[in-house]
């Protein structure tokens, strides 16, 4: 699943979460509007309630791109 697909699903579901990249907290819709096409096409895995991580070329989980935080 691509990062764009995950972000679109979160947006469509109006999920009450923020995605933290270590510096900022983002809403899924904001990331859809600001990230470049190549970044949005990255293959990722979302562990609900915990993180979104990229999948490397070997098919394994790579670096965590965003940690999931509940909105207050």
Residue pairs with C-beta under 8 A, 6 or more apart in sequence:
1 43
1 44
1 45
1 46
2 40
2 41
2 42
2 43
2 44
3 35
3 39
3 40
3 41
3 42
3 43
3 44
3 52
3 54
3 65
4 32
4 40
4 41
6 44
6 46
6 52
7 28
7 29
7 31
7 32
7 40
8 28
8 32
10 17
10 28
11 28
11 29
11 32
15 28
16 70
16 71
17 28
17 68
17 69
17 70
17 71
18 25
18 26
18 27
18 68
18 69
18 70
18 71
19 25
19 26
19 27
19 28
19 31
19 52
19 66
19 67
19 68
19 69
20 26
20 66
20 67
20 68
20 69
21 65
21 66
22 67
25 69
26 66
32 40
42 54
42 65
43 54
43 55
44 52
44 53
44 54
44 55
44 65
45 52
45 53
45 54
45 55
45 61
46 52
47 53
48 68
49 68
50 67
50 68
51 64
51 65
51 66
51 67
51 68
52 64
52 65
52 66
52 68
53 61
53 62
53 63
53 64
53 65
54 61
54 62
54 63
54 65
55 61
55 62
56 62
